[in-house]
Amino acid sequence: MFMILELNITSPAEPTQVAGGFATREDALMAVKRYLKSFKVSGHNSEESYWWARDSDGLRRCWISPA
């Protein structure tokens, strides 16, 4: 099982789970890409080990984690 975690860079809070319960990493990858489409500005690092998005609340970082 895999889940998607998000960290708001401007907040000292722990990462929050935005989606989870995916059977494969590929399913989680499709879900994180759908999630990022809700932001006007987003991207990923070259290895696709994390994704980022920017909105009025600041910069967010998302990644896929084993549950």
N, CA and C atoms as a LAMMPS dump frame, in Angstrom:
ITEM: TIMESTEP
0
ITEM: NUMBER OF ATOMS
201
ITEM: BOX BOUNDS ff ff ff
-5.0000000000000000e+02 5.0000000000000000e+02
-5.0000000000000000e+02 5.0000000000000000e+02
-5.0000000000000000e+02 5.0000000000000000e+02
ITEM: ATOMS id mol type element x y z
1 1 1 N 0.837 -1.182 0
2 1 2 C 0 0 0
3 1 3 C 0.881 1.244 0
4 2 1 N 0.394 2.277 -0.676
5 2 2 C 1.118 3.54 -0.778
6 2 3 C 0.175 4.686 -0.451
7 3 1 N 0.75 5.776 0.051
8 3 2 C -0.038 6.975 0.353
9 3 3 C 0.738 8.195 -0.128
10 4 1 N 0.02 9.304 -0.294
11 4 2 C 0.63 10.561 -0.716
12 4 3 C 0.687 11.478 0.493
13 5 1 N 1.881 11.969 0.793
14 5 2 C 2.088 12.884 1.907
15 5 3 C 2.414 14.266 1.357
16 6 1 N 2.025 15.295 2.132
17 6 2 C 2.276 16.675 1.726
18 6 3 C 2.833 17.454 2.899
19 7 1 N 3.826 18.273 2.626
20 7 2 C 4.425 19.138 3.625
21 7 3 C 4.306 20.573 3.135
22 8 1 N 3.678 21.428 3.958
23 8 2 C 3.615 22.85 3.649
24 8 3 C 4.898 23.469 4.181
25 9 1 N 5.733 23.97 3.301
26 9 2 C 7.058 24.474 3.666
27 9 3 C 6.966 25.651 4.638
28 10 1 N 5.902 26.452 4.56
29 10 2 C 5.789 27.631 5.42
30 10 3 C 5.248 27.304 6.805
31 11 1 N 4.844 26.07 7.029
32 11 2 C 4.254 25.674 8.308
33 11 3 C 5.189 24.702 9.035
34 12 1 N 5.307 24.831 10.357
35 12 2 C 6.153 23.898 11.105
36 12 3 C 5.48 22.549 11.372
37 13 1 N 4.271 22.357 10.885
38 13 2 C 3.521 21.123 11.146
39 13 3 C 4.151 19.923 10.433
40 14 1 N 3.818 18.758 10.91
41 14 2 C 4.268 17.5 10.311
42 14 3 C 3.578 17.315 8.953
43 15 1 N 4.12 16.457 8.087
44 15 2 C 3.457 16.156 6.813
45 15 3 C 2.064 15.574 7.051
46 16 1 N 1.148 15.903 6.153
47 16 2 C -0.205 15.379 6.242
48 16 3 C -0.463 14.443 5.067
49 17 1 N -1.322 13.48 5.305
50 17 2 C -1.69 12.546 4.252
51 17 3 C -2.81 13.163 3.437
52 18 1 N -2.611 13.3 2.118
53 18 2 C -3.647 13.862 1.26
54 18 3 C -4.39 12.778 0.5
55 19 1 N -3.786 11.623 0.376
56 19 2 C -4.457 10.491 -0.259
57 19 3 C -3.713 9.228 0.135
58 20 1 N -4.401 8.136 0.134
59 20 2 C -3.734 6.903 0.516
60 20 3 C -4.541 5.684 0.145
61 21 1 N -3.948 4.548 0.414
62 21 2 C -4.626 3.301 0.134
63 21 3 C -4.467 2.833 -1.299
64 22 1 N -3.361 3.196 -1.952
65 22 2 C -3.121 2.766 -3.318
66 22 3 C -2.368 1.44 -3.303
67 23 1 N -2.817 0.51 -4.122
68 23 2 C -2.22 -0.821 -4.137
69 23 3 C -0.825 -0.813 -4.754
70 24 1 N -0.601 0.037 -5.746
71 24 2 C 0.698 0.087 -6.408
72 24 3 C 1.23 1.511 -6.415
73 25 1 N 2.533 1.629 -6.604
74 25 2 C 3.149 2.956 -6.694
75 25 3 C 2.65 3.683 -7.946
76 26 1 N 2.384 2.946 -9.016
77 26 2 C 1.885 3.547 -10.248
78 26 3 C 0.525 4.196 -10.027
79 27 1 N -0.358 3.551 -9.238
80 27 2 C -1.659 4.145 -8.912
81 27 3 C -1.467 5.427 -8.106
82 28 1 N -0.534 5.398 -7.158
83 28 2 C -0.251 6.589 -6.35
84 28 3 C 0.34 7.695 -7.215
85 29 1 N 1.173 7.339 -8.177
86 29 2 C 1.766 8.315 -9.075
87 29 3 C 0.692 9.015 -9.906
88 30 1 N -0.256 8.271 -10.421
89 30 2 C -1.357 8.875 -11.175
90 30 3 C -2.167 9.809 -10.284
91 31 1 N -2.379 9.414 -9.031
92 31 2 C -3.161 10.233 -8.105
93 31 3 C -2.441 11.528 -7.751
94 32 1 N -1.136 11.477 -7.524
95 32 2 C -0.406 12.706 -7.183
96 32 3 C -0.395 13.657 -8.373
97 33 1 N -0.31 13.145 -9.564
98 33 2 C -0.359 14.005 -10.75
99 33 3 C -1.729 14.664 -10.893
100 34 1 N -2.808 13.921 -10.612
101 34 2 C -4.163 14.511 -10.632
102 34 3 C -4.286 15.589 -9.568
103 35 1 N -3.76 15.323 -8.379
104 35 2 C -3.823 16.275 -7.265
105 35 3 C -3.11 17.577 -7.632
106 36 1 N -1.952 17.476 -8.266
107 36 2 C -1.182 18.674 -8.597
108 36 3 C -1.835 19.527 -9.674
109 37 1 N -2.724 18.945 -10.459
110 37 2 C -3.429 19.726 -11.478
111 37 3 C -4.366 20.754 -10.858
112 38 1 N -4.669 20.613 -9.557
113 38 2 C -5.532 21.588 -8.894
114 38 3 C -4.781 22.877 -8.547
115 39 1 N -3.458 22.9 -8.749
116 39 2 C -2.636 24.073 -8.497
117 39 3 C -2.242 24.703 -9.83
118 40 1 N -2.095 26.021 -9.849
119 40 2 C -1.698 26.698 -11.087
120 40 3 C -0.226 26.456 -11.404
121 41 1 N 0.62 26.329 -10.373
122 41 2 C 2.059 26.149 -10.572
123 41 3 C 2.495 24.891 -9.831
124 42 1 N 3.092 23.946 -10.556
125 42 2 C 3.587 22.73 -9.919
126 42 3 C 4.69 22.125 -10.783
127 43 1 N 5.402 21.163 -10.213
128 43 2 C 6.477 20.497 -10.938
129 43 3 C 7.027 19.348 -10.126
130 44 1 N 8.166 18.814 -10.548
131 44 2 C 8.785 17.69 -9.848
132 44 3 C 10.288 17.731 -10.057
133 45 1 N 11.002 17.001 -9.218
134 45 2 C 12.442 16.889 -9.432
135 45 3 C 12.688 15.892 -10.561
136 46 1 N 13.893 15.843 -11.068
137 46 2 C 14.174 15.022 -12.256
138 46 3 C 13.981 13.527 -12.019
139 47 1 N 14.141 13.066 -10.791
140 47 2 C 13.961 11.639 -10.489
141 47 3 C 12.504 11.297 -10.175
142 48 1 N 11.642 12.294 -10.105
143 48 2 C 10.243 12.135 -9.692
144 48 3 C 10.134 11.445 -8.339
145 49 1 N 11.023 11.827 -7.416
146 49 2 C 10.918 11.301 -6.055
147 49 3 C 10.091 12.247 -5.183
148 50 1 N 9.915 13.491 -5.627
149 50 2 C 8.98 14.399 -4.964
150 50 3 C 8.424 15.398 -5.976
151 51 1 N 7.281 15.962 -5.637
152 51 2 C 6.604 16.94 -6.475
153 51 3 C 6.38 18.172 -5.632
154 52 1 N 6.234 19.318 -6.264
155 52 2 C 5.997 20.55 -5.526
156 52 3 C 4.863 21.318 -6.189
157 53 1 N 4.229 22.162 -5.39
158 53 2 C 3.162 23.029 -5.879
159 53 3 C 3.219 24.336 -5.103
160 54 1 N 2.814 25.408 -5.74
161 54 2 C 2.803 26.712 -5.088
162 54 3 C 1.407 27.31 -5.241
163 55 1 N 0.892 27.835 -4.131
164 55 2 C -0.379 28.546 -4.151
165 55 3 C -0.29 29.715 -3.186
166 56 1 N -1.412 30.333 -2.85
167 56 2 C -1.392 31.499 -1.967
168 56 3 C -0.916 31.161 -0.56
169 57 1 N -0.971 29.884 -0.169
170 57 2 C -0.477 29.466 1.147
171 57 3 C 1.018 29.195 1.144
172 58 1 N 1.651 29.242 -0.01
173 58 2 C 3.093 29.015 -0.09
174 58 3 C 3.452 27.755 -0.838
175 59 1 N 4.655 27.31 -0.626
176 59 2 C 5.192 26.145 -1.322
177 59 3 C 4.829 24.872 -0.57
178 60 1 N 4.428 23.845 -1.322
179 60 2 C 4.11 22.536 -0.752
180 60 3 C 4.958 21.489 -1.446
181 61 1 N 5.326 20.467 -0.715
182 61 2 C 6.093 19.361 -1.277
183 61 3 C 5.306 18.081 -1.03
184 62 1 N 5.166 17.252 -2.069
185 62 2 C 4.427 15.99 -1.977
186 62 3 C 5.338 14.84 -2.376
187 63 1 N 5.095 13.678 -1.782
188 63 2 C 5.837 12.486 -2.148
189 63 3 C 4.995 11.265 -1.862
190 64 1 N 5.389 10.14 -2.461
191 64 2 C 4.708 8.868 -2.273
192 64 3 C 5.459 8.087 -1.215
193 65 1 N 4.703 7.559 -0.261
194 65 2 C 5.312 6.815 0.842
195 65 3 C 4.618 5.47 1.003
196 66 1 N 5.381 4.436 1.312
197 66 2 C 4.728 3.165 1.641
198 66 3 C 3.892 3.321 2.908
199 67 1 N 2.718 2.726 2.916
200 67 2 C 1.837 2.84 4.087
201 67 3 C 2.301 1.949 5.215
